[in-house]
Each structure stands twice: as structure tokens, then as C-alpha cells.
Amino acid sequence: MKIRRLGKDDAAAMEELNALFAEVFEMPDEYVGRWLDRSALAVRLNDPNIWVLTAEEADRVIGGLTAYMLPKMEAPVSELFVYDLAVASDRQRQGVGTAILEEACKLAGAAGARLAIIEAEPDDAAPLSLYRKLATSEEIAHHFNLPTRCDG
């Protein structure tokens, strides 16, 4: 298994990861129905604050994450916010998610992040178990989605 951070020339791998997110999260309209074209993906993958890591085996994406490096305003540090993490159903519970998160944390630390943050649904036992195994602390918080009114 090879874990790597995607760059501007990896739009095809990003499309494959989006398809994996759609399958694992059972949200095809969210991840596949709204794909950016490859040139737009390249621009985002070139953004230093957008992080995408994939786990690949035999030229197949078997897992990955999207994350965002958030520079802090109160100190000269950043925090990595992991937004999505998924592992192919036939590779779950085999250390793939752990390896991806450990690599993301290692790279984030080298880039000056003081910690990585990841959220989980309160009834989602497998992710909670994984995150509790790796975390140094756990905070219970509410997540609110506020409309931006950009759709009219």
C-alpha cells in the first residue's frame, strides 16, 4: 500500500477518491453528481491549504482523505481539519484508515500544524473507535450548517 498526497497532476486520482466517498458514504449526488472538471480539480489540488491523501494498491485508490490546513490567527501555527476519510468496503478494518491518518498527521506536523481535528457522527462506531485509538483528547461539540444564501 502506498500513501501519497495528491498534487495538481492528480485529478484522475481525485475523481477516483470522490467515487469512493460516494460509495462509502452512500451519497452519490454529493460526491459524483457535482464533480469539478479536471482543470478545476488541478487548481484546488495545487492549493497548499487543501490536502488530499490517498492510499493506493495495484493502481486502485482504496482509501483517502480530504483536509484543510487552517492557519490560526492567535499563534504562528496551523491546524489540519480532516473533512472526509473513507476506506473501500473490502479494505476496512485492515489498518488503511489508521495509516492514512497517521501519514496526514506526520505531514501536518512537519508543515507546522499543532494538531489535526476530525469529526464523527455520535452513532458511527467504527470511526469513533479509530479516532479514539489515535487521539490525545476528545471534545464533544455540536456542528451547525449555516446558509450562505449564495444559491439565490
Backbone as JSON, one array per atom type, in Angstrom:
{
  "sequence": "MKIRRLGKDDAAAMEELNALFAEVFEMPDEYVGRWLDRSALAVRLNDPNIWVLTAEEADRVIGGLTAYMLPKMEAPVSELFVYDLAVASDRQRQGVGTAILEEACKLAGAAGARLAIIEAEPDDAAPLSLYRKLATSEEIAHHFNLPTRCDG",
  "N": [[0.85, -1.18, 0.0], [0.56, 2.17, -0.85], [0.79, 5.42, 0.34], [-0.03, 8.68, -0.46], [0.24, 12.24, -0.94], [-1.91, 14.09, -2.91], [-1.31, 16.06, -5.85], [-1.28, 18.8, -8.23], [-1.32, 17.42, -10.65], [-2.89, 15.22, -10.33], [-5.63, 14.82, -10.85], [-7.22, 12.71, -11.86], [-6.92, 10.7, -9.92], [-8.16, 12.04, -7.82], [-10.77, 12.12, -8.75], [-11.31, 9.41, -8.64], [-11.14, 9.02, -5.87], [-13.29, 10.66, -5.05], [-15.38, 9.13, -6.12], [-15.12, 6.9, -4.5], [-15.72, 8.05, -1.98], [-18.44, 8.66, -2.51], [-19.52, 6.09, -2.73], [-18.88, 4.8, -0.23], [-19.97, 6.57, 1.67], [-22.53, 6.54, 0.81], [-23.65, 8.6, -0.79], [-24.12, 9.55, -3.57], [-24.99, 11.79, -5.1], [-23.78, 13.92, -3.85], [-21.0, 13.56, -4.1], [-20.34, 12.58, -6.64], [-22.15, 13.53, -8.53], [-21.63, 16.24, -8.76], [-19.1, 16.77, -9.76], [-16.08, 18.55, -10.18], [-14.48, 19.85, -13.13], [-11.46, 18.52, -14.61], [-9.49, 20.52, -14.84], [-10.28, 22.41, -12.94], [-10.12, 20.82, -10.67], [-7.34, 20.45, -10.63], [-6.44, 23.02, -10.0], [-7.42, 23.28, -7.38], [-6.14, 21.12, -6.14], [-3.59, 22.07, -6.19], [-3.53, 24.01, -4.32], [-2.01, 25.03, -1.38], [-3.26, 24.81, 1.09], [-5.24, 22.96, 0.85], [-5.58, 19.64, 1.35], [-5.18, 16.42, 0.12], [-5.03, 13.06, 0.6], [-4.24, 9.83, -0.54], [-4.65, 6.3, -0.29], [-3.21, 3.76, -2.02], [-3.32, 0.8, -3.97], [-2.12, -1.5, -6.23], [-2.63, 0.27, -8.42], [-5.13, 1.24, -7.7], [-7.35, 3.31, -5.9], [-7.77, 2.85, -2.58], [-8.5, 4.08, -0.33], [-8.78, 7.26, 1.36], [-8.38, 10.75, 2.21], [-9.76, 14.05, 2.61], [-8.64, 17.22, 3.55], [-8.1, 20.31, 5.32], [-5.8, 22.83, 5.77], [-5.65, 25.03, 8.33], [-4.65, 28.12, 9.01], [-3.88, 29.64, 12.08], [-4.98, 32.57, 13.84], [-4.21, 33.52, 16.28], [-1.79, 32.55, 16.98], [1.44, 31.49, 15.71], [0.83, 29.07, 14.23], [-0.79, 26.24, 12.68], [-3.8, 24.3, 12.12], [-4.86, 21.1, 11.12], [-7.75, 20.32, 9.52], [-9.54, 17.54, 9.12], [-11.74, 16.6, 6.77], [-13.17, 14.63, 5.2], [-12.9, 11.12, 5.38], [-12.38, 7.99, 4.05], [-12.53, 4.46, 3.46], [-12.27, 1.81, 1.19], [-14.87, -0.62, 1.08], [-14.08, -3.32, 1.02], [-11.62, -3.21, 2.2], [-11.75, -2.23, 4.72], [-11.13, -2.1, 8.26], [-8.54, -3.07, 8.21], [-6.34, -1.59, 8.75], [-5.95, 0.49, 6.97], [-7.26, 3.03, 7.15], [-6.12, 3.93, 9.55], [-3.41, 4.1, 8.78], [-3.56, 6.11, 6.8], [-4.46, 8.35, 8.31], [-2.36, 8.55, 10.18], [-0.21, 9.19, 8.47], [-1.14, 11.65, 7.43], [-1.14, 13.18, 9.78], [1.59, 13.14, 10.43], [2.7, 14.51, 8.19], [1.35, 16.94, 8.49], [2.33, 17.85, 10.94], [5.0, 18.26, 10.23], [4.59, 20.38, 8.56], [3.99, 22.4, 10.27], [1.63, 22.31, 11.72], [-0.22, 22.22, 14.74], [-2.02, 20.37, 15.6], [-4.35, 17.86, 14.49], [-7.72, 17.77, 13.48], [-10.7, 15.91, 13.57], [-14.03, 14.97, 12.81], [-16.83, 12.98, 13.92], [-19.86, 11.15, 13.48], [-22.14, 10.71, 16.2], [-23.18, 8.12, 16.46], [-21.65, 6.46, 14.92], [-19.87, 3.88, 15.08], [-17.43, 2.55, 14.17], [-15.66, 4.61, 13.0], [-15.47, 6.23, 15.32], [-14.17, 4.52, 17.12], [-11.67, 4.19, 15.82], [-10.71, 6.89, 15.78], [-10.61, 7.46, 18.52], [-8.62, 5.71, 19.27], [-6.35, 6.89, 18.15], [-6.32, 9.53, 19.02], [-5.34, 12.22, 21.24], [-7.04, 13.6, 22.81], [-10.57, 14.13, 23.29], [-13.31, 16.01, 22.2], [-16.62, 16.92, 22.76], [-18.9, 18.34, 20.66], [-21.26, 20.5, 19.04], [-22.28, 20.62, 15.67], [-23.03, 23.0, 13.3], [-24.76, 23.91, 10.37], [-24.74, 26.69, 8.51], [-26.64, 28.75, 6.37], [-25.39, 30.25, 3.37], [-26.6, 31.74, 1.55], [-25.94, 31.84, -1.1], [-27.14, 30.65, -3.22], [-29.3, 31.97, -4.2]],
  "CA": [[0.0, 0.0, 0.0], [1.3, 3.43, -0.94], [0.01, 6.6, 0.74], [0.6, 9.88, -1.02], [-0.55, 13.47, -1.01], [-2.15, 14.42, -4.31], [-0.92, 17.38, -6.34], [-2.04, 19.35, -9.36], [-1.38, 16.47, -11.77], [-3.57, 14.01, -9.86], [-7.1, 14.97, -10.92], [-7.85, 11.4, -12.06], [-6.96, 10.04, -8.62], [-9.17, 12.73, -7.04], [-12.07, 11.63, -9.23], [-11.47, 8.06, -8.09], [-11.43, 9.18, -4.45], [-14.67, 11.14, -4.94], [-16.26, 7.98, -6.36], [-15.06, 6.08, -3.29], [-16.53, 8.75, -0.98], [-19.85, 8.49, -2.87], [-19.91, 4.72, -2.43], [-18.78, 4.5, 1.2], [-20.91, 7.42, 2.41], [-23.85, 6.38, 0.17], [-24.06, 9.96, -1.16], [-23.64, 9.77, -4.94], [-25.27, 13.14, -5.6], [-22.86, 14.86, -3.22], [-19.61, 13.37, -4.48], [-20.15, 12.27, -8.06], [-23.05, 14.34, -9.34], [-21.19, 17.63, -8.87], [-17.66, 16.79, -9.98], [-15.39, 19.63, -10.88], [-13.71, 19.31, -14.25], [-10.08, 18.23, -14.21], [-8.69, 21.74, -14.67], [-10.66, 22.98, -11.64], [-9.52, 19.95, -9.65], [-5.91, 20.73, -10.6], [-6.26, 24.28, -9.27], [-7.63, 23.02, -5.95], [-5.09, 20.23, -5.66], [-2.36, 22.86, -6.12], [-3.67, 24.93, -3.19], [-1.26, 24.44, -0.26], [-4.12, 24.6, 2.26], [-6.15, 21.84, 0.59], [-4.81, 18.4, 1.42], [-5.84, 15.17, -0.25], [-4.15, 11.91, 0.67], [-4.85, 8.58, -0.96], [-3.98, 5.01, -0.11], [-3.37, 3.08, -3.31], [-2.79, -0.55, -4.14], [-2.31, -2.01, -7.59], [-3.24, 1.34, -9.21], [-6.51, 1.45, -7.25], [-7.5, 4.07, -4.67], [-8.51, 2.03, -1.61], [-8.87, 4.94, 0.78], [-8.24, 8.6, 1.25], [-9.0, 11.82, 2.99], [-9.63, 15.45, 2.25], [-8.42, 18.01, 4.76], [-7.83, 21.72, 5.08], [-4.87, 23.43, 6.72], [-6.24, 26.28, 8.8], [-3.72, 28.96, 9.76], [-4.5, 30.27, 13.24], [-4.72, 34.0, 13.94], [-3.71, 33.88, 17.6], [-0.45, 31.99, 17.19], [2.04, 31.14, 14.41], [0.63, 27.64, 13.99], [-1.99, 25.87, 11.93], [-4.46, 23.05, 12.49], [-5.37, 20.38, 9.96], [-9.12, 19.86, 9.72], [-9.84, 16.43, 8.24], [-13.16, 16.72, 6.44], [-13.68, 13.32, 4.81], [-11.99, 9.97, 5.38], [-13.1, 6.78, 3.68], [-11.77, 3.29, 3.04], [-13.1, 0.89, 0.41], [-15.52, -1.58, 1.97], [-13.32, -4.57, 1.08], [-10.33, -2.97, 2.87], [-11.97, -1.67, 6.05], [-10.66, -2.89, 9.4], [-7.25, -3.67, 7.87], [-5.28, -0.63, 9.02], [-5.81, 1.5, 5.92], [-7.65, 4.33, 7.71], [-5.09, 4.29, 10.52], [-2.21, 4.51, 8.04], [-3.82, 7.41, 6.16], [-4.48, 9.39, 9.34], [-1.01, 8.72, 10.73], [0.59, 9.93, 7.49], [-1.62, 13.03, 7.41], [-0.66, 13.85, 10.99], [3.04, 13.31, 10.3], [2.93, 15.58, 7.23], [0.84, 18.19, 9.06], [3.3, 18.28, 11.95], [6.16, 18.78, 9.52], [4.19, 21.65, 7.95], [3.76, 23.4, 11.31], [0.33, 22.19, 12.4], [-0.08, 21.76, 16.13], [-2.88, 19.21, 15.78], [-5.33, 17.56, 13.44], [-9.08, 17.66, 14.02], [-11.61, 15.13, 12.74], [-15.33, 14.8, 13.44], [-17.53, 11.73, 13.65], [-21.25, 11.1, 13.93], [-22.14, 10.06, 17.52], [-23.58, 6.71, 16.39], [-20.82, 5.8, 13.92], [-18.96, 3.18, 15.99], [-16.11, 2.25, 13.62], [-14.79, 5.79, 13.03], [-15.22, 6.65, 16.7], [-13.16, 3.62, 17.66], [-10.39, 4.55, 15.2], [-10.26, 8.21, 16.21], [-10.26, 7.37, 19.94], [-7.34, 5.0, 19.36], [-5.27, 7.77, 17.72], [-6.44, 10.88, 19.58], [-4.86, 12.53, 22.58], [-8.19, 14.12, 23.55], [-11.85, 14.12, 22.57], [-14.22, 17.08, 22.57], [-17.98, 16.76, 22.27], [-19.35, 19.65, 20.2], [-22.34, 20.49, 18.06], [-21.88, 21.12, 14.36], [-24.17, 23.7, 12.71], [-24.62, 24.34, 8.98], [-25.4, 27.99, 8.32], [-26.76, 29.05, 4.93], [-24.64, 31.4, 2.88], [-27.52, 32.44, 0.64], [-25.32, 32.04, -2.41], [-27.91, 29.99, -4.29], [-30.43, 32.78, -4.59]],
  "C": [[0.9, 1.24, 0.0], [0.34, 4.56, -0.56], [0.73, 7.81, 0.2], [-0.36, 11.05, -0.96], [-0.68, 13.84, -2.48], [-1.71, 15.85, -4.6], [-1.68, 17.73, -7.6], [-2.18, 18.4, -10.55], [-2.16, 15.21, -11.45], [-5.09, 14.09, -9.89], [-7.79, 13.62, -11.1], [-7.95, 10.64, -10.75], [-8.0, 10.7, -7.72], [-10.56, 12.29, -7.46], [-12.34, 10.23, -8.67], [-11.79, 8.11, -6.59], [-12.85, 9.7, -4.24], [-15.67, 10.01, -5.16], [-16.27, 7.06, -5.13], [-15.87, 6.73, -2.17], [-18.02, 8.52, -1.25], [-20.34, 7.1, -2.48], [-19.94, 4.46, -0.92], [-19.8, 5.29, 2.02], [-22.35, 7.29, 1.9], [-24.46, 7.74, -0.15], [-23.61, 10.28, -2.58], [-23.89, 11.18, -5.46], [-24.28, 14.17, -5.04], [-21.45, 14.77, -3.8], [-19.37, 13.12, -5.96], [-20.97, 13.2, -8.94], [-22.58, 15.76, -9.58], [-19.69, 17.74, -9.13], [-17.2, 18.06, -10.66], [-14.7, 19.03, -12.09], [-12.25, 19.21, -13.82], [-9.23, 19.49, -14.05], [-9.02, 22.42, -13.34], [-10.1, 22.14, -10.5], [-8.03, 20.24, -9.51], [-5.61, 22.0, -9.82], [-6.4, 24.02, -7.77], [-6.54, 22.12, -5.38], [-3.74, 20.94, -5.55], [-2.39, 23.87, -4.96], [-2.97, 24.33, -1.97], [-2.1, 24.18, 0.99], [-5.17, 23.52, 2.05], [-5.3, 20.58, 0.5], [-5.68, 17.22, 1.01], [-4.78, 14.07, -0.2], [-4.91, 10.69, 0.2], [-3.98, 7.41, -0.53], [-4.27, 4.24, -1.38], [-2.69, 1.72, -3.28], [-3.1, -1.0, -5.54], [-3.07, -1.0, -8.46], [-4.72, 1.57, -8.9], [-6.5, 2.26, -5.97], [-8.35, 3.24, -3.72], [-8.92, 2.83, -0.38], [-8.3, 6.33, 0.57], [-8.95, 9.58, 2.16], [-8.86, 13.15, 2.28], [-9.51, 16.23, 3.56], [-8.03, 19.43, 4.36], [-6.92, 22.25, 6.17], [-5.41, 24.81, 7.06], [-5.21, 27.08, 9.61], [-4.46, 29.67, 10.9], [-4.12, 31.75, 13.29], [-4.1, 34.39, 15.28], [-2.3, 33.36, 17.88], [0.12, 31.59, 15.82], [2.0, 29.63, 14.15], [-0.6, 27.47, 13.11], [-2.6, 24.63, 12.55], [-4.97, 22.42, 11.21], [-6.76, 19.87, 10.29], [-9.41, 18.78, 8.68], [-11.35, 16.41, 8.02], [-13.79, 15.37, 6.1], [-12.56, 12.29, 4.88], [-12.82, 8.76, 5.04], [-12.12, 5.7, 3.25], [-12.73, 2.37, 2.31], [-13.64, -0.22, 1.32], [-14.74, -2.9, 2.09], [-11.97, -4.43, 1.77], [-10.5, -2.37, 4.26], [-11.52, -2.66, 7.12], [-9.36, -3.63, 9.11], [-6.1, -2.68, 8.04], [-5.11, 0.48, 8.0], [-6.14, 2.89, 6.46], [-6.62, 4.83, 8.71], [-3.84, 4.81, 9.8], [-2.39, 5.87, 7.38], [-3.77, 8.53, 7.18], [-3.09, 9.62, 9.94], [-0.11, 9.49, 9.77], [0.17, 11.39, 7.41], [-1.11, 13.8, 8.61], [0.84, 14.1, 10.94], [3.36, 14.48, 9.35], [2.48, 16.93, 7.78], [1.8, 18.72, 10.12], [4.53, 18.89, 11.3], [5.87, 20.13, 8.87], [3.84, 22.72, 8.98], [2.42, 23.33, 12.0], [0.55, 21.68, 13.82], [-0.99, 20.57, 16.42], [-3.74, 19.03, 14.55], [-6.67, 17.33, 14.13], [-9.9, 16.83, 13.05], [-12.91, 14.94, 13.52], [-15.9, 13.44, 13.09], [-18.96, 11.86, 14.15], [-21.29, 10.32, 15.26], [-22.5, 8.57, 17.5], [-22.76, 5.9, 15.4], [-19.65, 5.11, 14.63], [-17.56, 2.98, 15.42], [-15.2, 3.48, 13.57], [-14.48, 6.26, 14.45], [-14.12, 5.8, 17.34], [-11.77, 3.97, 17.12], [-9.87, 5.87, 15.75], [-9.85, 8.2, 17.69], [-8.93, 6.67, 20.14], [-6.18, 5.95, 19.08], [-5.22, 9.1, 18.45], [-5.78, 11.01, 20.95], [-5.97, 13.12, 23.44], [-9.42, 14.06, 22.65], [-12.71, 15.25, 23.1], [-15.58, 16.78, 21.97], [-18.48, 18.15, 21.91], [-20.53, 19.46, 19.25], [-21.83, 21.13, 16.78], [-23.12, 21.76, 13.73], [-23.83, 24.09, 11.27], [-25.42, 25.63, 8.8], [-25.49, 28.31, 6.84], [-25.94, 30.27, 4.56], [-25.47, 32.25, 1.93], [-26.93, 32.65, -0.74], [-26.12, 31.42, -3.54], [-29.21, 30.75, -4.62], [-31.45, 32.86, -3.55]]
}
